[in-house]
Amino acid sequence: KVFNASNNLSFGAKVSSTTIDNEANFQYQSPFGSAWMDNEAQNFIYDYKENIVAGYINYQGNILKTDVQLGLRGEHTSYTGKLYDTSFAKNGRNYFGLFPSVFLKRSLNKAGDESLAFIYTRRLSRPSFDNLNPHIVYVDNYTTGQGNPYLQPEYDNSYELNDTLKNKYVFTASDFYATDVIANGLPTLAGDSVLMTQQPTNSGTSRKWMLSAYIPVNIAKWWTTQEYAEYDNHFLPKTAYDISRNLITLSTNMQFTLAKDFTATLHAFYINHAVFANAVIDQMSSVDVGLQKKFFNSRLAVKASMDDIFNRQRAKGTFYYTGFNLNFQDLEQTQKLTLGVTYNFDLGKTFKSHKIESSNADEKSRLK
C-alpha cells in the first residue's frame, strides 16, 4: 500500500515444507581383503519433516525528517525426526517467534553528507539438519560424532549505531547478544578419559560489543588507501565455556597507480584473537599483493597476484570445554600465486540479465 511518495506499507507470507529421508548402510572387512560383512549396528534410517509458516509486515517512510523502516515477522515451526537403527526414537518440537526490526536514519546537516543511523534486528538461526540426527557416527578410533535432536534455535539480538561523516568516514558502535548459542562440545565419554564424542549443544548466552572505524584516505594522486580498525569484547558466561577475550582487527587496502593502465594493490590484516563458538584462535596476519597491466584500449588485462606472501595465515588455538582444554593447529595452503590473462570481445548486441531469486535459500544452507 503506497500512501505517498515517501510512505508505504507492505506485507507477505511464506510457507516452507521440508522432507528429508536418509538411509545409510555400512560394511567392513576383517581382516583386510576378506569378504565384506554388513555392519548392522551402524546402519540407520533417519526421516525428518519440517513445516514453517511465516508472515511479515513492513513500513517504510519518513517521519519528522527521519527515514524510518519498521518491520515485524512472525514464524511458526513444527518438525518431527524419526530414527530407525538398533532401536527406534522419535522427537519433535513446535515453537513460535516474533522478530522485529528497526531502522532509523537522520541527516545532521543541510548538505546531507553527515548522518546518524540506528539499527535493531532480532533473528533466529536454526540448527542444520544433520545436527538434529542423533545417530552415532565414527570419526576415528578415539572420536565419535552425534547430532542433538533437542537442539533449540539460536536467537540473536543486534543493536548498531552508525555515524557517517562526509559520506565516506563511518564510525560504528554495536552490541550483539545471543541466547541458546549452538556450539560443538567434545567431552570425554563417561568412565573413559580417552574416547570423546562431538555433539552440538545449546551452550547458553553470548555477548559481543564492538567499536569500528572505516577511513578511506587519498595520500597522493597515485596512492589511495582504505583503513579499518575494530575492537570487540566477546564473552560466553561461566555457565558455558567461560570465554572472554578482547579482540582487535586491523586491515588496510591500498591502490597504487604506477603508470597509465598499470596498477598495483596491497591488502593486509592482523587479528590478535578470533572466537568461534568455544574455540579461541591465536593471532593471525596476512599480506596480499597484486599487479595489473592493460593493453589495446583496456581490452587485454594481464594480472598477477600473491596471497599471504609471508606465510602467516595459520590457525592455531584452543578449544575450551567444561573440565578440559584441547589445543589445535591447522596448517593449510594459504600461499598462492595467480597469473591471469583476460581479453574482452564485443560480439553482437548487449542484453539484459534477469535476477532470479529463490525463497528456500535458508533451508538449503542447512543441508550439509
C-alpha positions in Angstrom: 0.0 0.0 0.0 1.5 3.3 -1.1 0.3 6.3 0.9 2.5 8.9 -0.8 6.0 9.3 -2.4 7.8 8.6 0.9 5.4 6.3 2.9 4.4 2.8 2.1 3.2 -0.4 3.8 4.0 -4.0 2.6 3.2 -7.5 3.9 3.8 -11.0 2.8 3.9 -14.7 3.8 6.0 -17.8 3.3 5.2 -21.4 3.7 8.1 -23.9 3.7 7.8 -27.7 3.8 10.9 -29.8 4.0 11.1 -33.6 3.9 14.5 -35.4 4.2 14.8 -39.2 4.1 18.3 -40.5 5.0 19.3 -44.2 4.8 22.9 -45.3 5.4 24.3 -48.8 5.2 27.8 -49.8 6.3 30.1 -52.7 5.5 33.6 -53.7 6.8 36.4 -56.2 6.1 38.0 -58.1 8.9 40.8 -59.0 8.2 41.5 -56.7 5.3 41.0 -58.4 2.0 38.3 -60.8 3.2 34.7 -60.7 2.3 32.6 -57.6 3.0 30.4 -58.0 6.0 27.3 -56.0 6.9 27.7 -53.7 10.0 24.0 -53.7 11.0 24.7 -51.9 14.3 25.9 -48.9 12.4 23.1 -48.8 9.8 20.4 -46.3 10.2 17.4 -44.6 8.7 16.6 -41.0 9.7 13.4 -39.3 8.4 12.9 -35.5 9.1 9.9 -33.4 8.4 9.6 -29.7 9.0 6.9 -27.1 8.3 7.4 -23.3 8.6 4.6 -20.8 8.3 5.8 -17.1 8.4 4.3 -13.7 7.8 5.7 -10.2 7.9 4.6 -6.6 7.7 6.9 -3.7 6.9 6.5 0.1 7.0 8.9 2.4 5.1 8.7 6.2 5.2 9.8 9.5 6.6 8.7 10.8 9.9 9.9 14.2 11.4 12.7 14.3 8.8 13.9 10.9 9.7 14.0 7.9 7.4 12.1 5.0 9.1 11.8 1.3 8.4 9.8 -0.8 10.8 9.2 -4.5 10.4 7.7 -7.4 12.2 8.0 -11.1 11.2 6.3 -14.0 12.9 7.2 -17.6 12.3 5.7 -20.9 13.5 7.9 -24.0 13.1 7.0 -27.6 13.7 9.2 -30.6 13.0 9.5 -34.3 13.6 12.5 -36.6 13.5 12.4 -40.4 13.4 15.5 -42.6 13.8 15.5 -46.2 13.0 18.7 -48.1 13.9 19.1 -50.8 16.5 16.1 -49.2 18.3 13.5 -46.5 17.5 13.5 -42.9 18.6 11.1 -40.1 17.7 11.3 -36.4 18.7 9.9 -33.1 17.6 9.0 -29.6 18.6 6.6 -26.8 17.9 7.6 -23.2 18.5 6.6 -19.6 17.5 8.7 -16.5 17.5 8.3 -12.8 16.7 11.2 -10.9 15.1 11.0 -7.1 15.0 13.4 -4.8 13.1 14.0 -1.1 13.3 16.0 1.2 11.0 16.2 5.0 11.7 18.4 7.4 9.8 18.6 11.2 10.2 20.7 13.7 8.3 22.8 16.0 10.5 23.4 18.9 8.1 21.8 20.6 5.1 24.2 19.0 2.6 23.1 15.6 3.6 26.6 14.1 3.8 26.6 13.6 7.6 24.1 11.2 9.1 23.3 9.2 12.2 21.6 5.8 11.9 20.3 3.2 14.4 19.6 -0.4 13.5 18.0 -3.1 15.6 17.2 -6.7 14.4 16.1 -9.9 16.1 16.8 -13.1 14.2 17.0 -16.8 14.7 19.5 -19.4 13.5 18.1 -22.9 13.1 20.4 -25.9 13.5 21.5 -27.7 10.4 19.5 -30.8 9.6 22.4 -33.2 10.3 22.9 -31.6 13.7 19.5 -32.9 14.7 20.3 -36.6 13.7 21.0 -38.5 17.0 22.7 -41.4 15.3 26.3 -42.0 16.3 29.0 -41.8 13.6 32.6 -42.8 13.9 35.3 -40.2 13.2 38.3 -42.3 14.2 39.3 -44.8 16.9 39.0 -42.2 19.6 36.3 -39.9 18.4 32.6 -40.2 17.6 30.0 -37.7 16.4 26.4 -37.4 17.3 23.6 -34.9 16.5 21.3 -33.5 19.2 17.6 -33.8 18.5 16.8 -31.5 21.4 18.7 -28.5 19.9 16.9 -25.2 20.2 17.3 -22.5 17.6 19.8 -19.7 18.4 18.2 -16.2 18.9 20.3 -13.2 18.1 19.6 -9.5 19.0 21.8 -6.9 17.3 22.0 -3.2 18.1 24.0 -0.8 15.9 24.7 2.9 15.8 26.4 4.4 12.7 27.9 7.9 12.4 28.8 8.8 8.8 30.9 11.9 8.0 31.4 13.4 4.5 29.7 10.3 3.1 32.9 8.3 3.5 34.1 8.1 7.1 32.0 5.6 9.1 32.2 5.1 12.8 30.2 2.2 14.3 29.2 1.1 17.8 27.3 -2.2 18.1 26.1 -4.7 20.6 25.3 -8.3 19.7 23.5 -10.6 22.2 22.6 -14.2 21.5 20.7 -16.8 23.6 20.8 -20.6 23.3 24.1 -20.4 21.4 24.8 -23.5 19.3 28.3 -24.7 19.9 30.1 -28.1 19.3 31.2 -29.8 22.5 33.8 -32.5 22.7 33.5 -34.1 26.1 35.1 -37.4 27.1 32.7 -40.4 27.5 31.6 -41.3 30.9 34.2 -43.6 32.6 36.8 -43.2 29.7 39.4 -40.5 29.6 40.4 -41.3 26.0 37.2 -41.7 24.0 35.4 -38.4 23.1 32.2 -37.6 21.3 31.5 -34.4 19.4 27.9 -33.1 19.8 26.3 -29.7 19.3 24.6 -28.2 22.3 22.9 -25.0 23.4 25.7 -23.5 25.4 23.9 -20.5 27.0 24.3 -16.9 26.1 27.0 -14.9 24.3 27.6 -11.1 24.1 29.8 -9.2 21.8 30.2 -5.4 21.6 32.2 -3.6 19.0 33.7 -0.3 18.1 34.9 0.1 14.5 36.1 2.9 12.1 36.3 2.9 8.3 38.5 5.7 7.0 39.4 6.0 3.3 42.4 8.3 2.6 43.9 9.8 -0.6 47.6 10.0 0.3 48.6 11.1 -3.2 47.1 11.1 -6.7 48.7 7.8 -7.3 48.1 6.3 -3.9 44.8 5.7 -2.1 44.1 3.6 0.9 41.2 2.4 3.0 41.8 1.7 6.7 39.7 -0.3 9.0 40.0 -0.8 12.7 37.8 -2.8 15.0 37.7 -3.5 18.8 35.5 -6.3 20.1 34.7 -7.7 23.6 33.4 -11.2 23.1 32.5 -13.5 26.0 30.5 -16.5 27.0 29.3 -16.8 30.6 30.8 -19.2 33.1 27.7 -21.4 32.7 29.0 -22.2 29.2 32.7 -22.3 28.4 33.9 -19.2 30.3 35.5 -17.5 27.3 36.2 -13.8 27.4 38.6 -12.0 25.0 39.3 -8.5 23.8 39.6 -8.7 20.0 41.5 -6.3 17.8 41.2 -6.3 14.0 43.3 -4.0 11.7 43.2 -4.0 8.0 44.3 -1.9 5.1 43.6 -1.9 1.3 45.9 0.2 -0.8 45.7 1.0 -4.5 48.7 2.4 -6.5 48.7 3.8 -10.0 52.3 3.1 -11.2 51.7 4.3 -14.8 49.0 4.6 -17.4 46.9 1.4 -17.2 49.3 -0.1 -14.8 48.1 -0.6 -11.2 49.1 -2.4 -8.0 47.2 -3.4 -4.9 48.2 -4.3 -1.3 45.9 -5.9 1.3 47.0 -6.6 4.8 45.2 -7.6 8.0 46.0 -8.5 11.6 43.9 -10.0 14.4 45.1 -10.7 17.9 42.4 -13.4 18.5 39.3 -14.8 17.0 36.4 -16.5 18.8 34.3 -19.2 17.1 31.9 -20.9 19.5 34.1 -22.4 22.2 37.4 -22.0 20.1 39.9 -19.2 20.5 42.3 -18.7 17.6 45.7 -17.0 18.3 47.0 -14.1 16.4 47.0 -14.2 12.7 48.1 -11.9 9.8 48.4 -11.9 6.1 49.8 -9.6 3.3 48.5 -10.0 -0.3 49.8 -8.1 -3.3 48.7 -7.8 -6.9 49.7 -6.2 -10.3 47.6 -5.4 -13.3 48.5 -4.1 -16.7 46.1 -3.3 -19.5 46.7 -3.1 -23.3 44.8 -2.4 -26.5 42.4 0.2 -25.1 41.9 -1.8 -21.9 40.7 -4.9 -23.9 43.6 -7.0 -22.7 44.4 -7.3 -19.0 47.3 -9.2 -17.6 47.2 -9.9 -13.8 49.5 -11.4 -11.2 48.8 -11.8 -7.5 50.4 -13.4 -4.5 48.4 -14.3 -1.4 49.9 -14.5 2.1 53.5 -13.7 1.0 54.9 -14.1 4.5 53.0 -17.3 5.2 51.5 -16.0 8.5 47.9 -17.0 8.0 47.9 -20.1 10.2 45.1 -21.2 12.5 46.4 -22.1 16.0 44.5 -22.0 19.2 42.5 -23.8 21.9 39.1 -25.4 22.3 37.7 -24.7 25.8 35.4 -27.3 27.4 33.9 -27.9 30.8 36.8 -29.6 32.6 39.5 -29.7 30.0 41.0 -27.8 27.0 42.2 -29.0 23.6 45.0 -27.3 21.7 44.9 -27.4 17.9 46.9 -26.2 14.9 45.6 -26.2 11.3 48.1 -25.7 8.6 46.6 -25.1 5.2 47.9 -23.9 1.8 47.4 -20.2 2.1 50.3 -19.0 -0.1 49.1 -18.8 -3.7 50.5 -17.3 -6.9 47.9 -16.5 -9.5 48.5 -15.4 -13.1 45.7 -14.4 -15.4 45.0 -13.0 -18.8 41.7 -11.6 -19.9 40.6 -10.3 -23.3 37.2 -8.6 -23.8 35.4 -9.0 -27.1 32.4 -7.1 -28.4 30.2 -9.6 -30.1 26.6 -8.6 -31.0 24.2 -6.5 -29.0 24.2 -6.3 -25.3 21.3 -8.0 -23.4 19.7 -7.5 -20.0 20.1 -10.3 -17.5 17.3 -11.0 -15.1 17.9 -11.7 -11.4 16.3 -15.0 -10.3 15.6 -15.1 -6.6 14.9 -18.3 -4.6 12.9 -18.3 -1.4 14.4 -21.5 0.0 17.9 -20.2 0.5 17.7 -20.6 4.3 16.7 -24.3 4.0 19.4 -25.1 1.5 22.1 -23.5 3.8 21.1 -26.0 6.5 21.9 -29.0 4.3 25.4 -30.3 4.9 
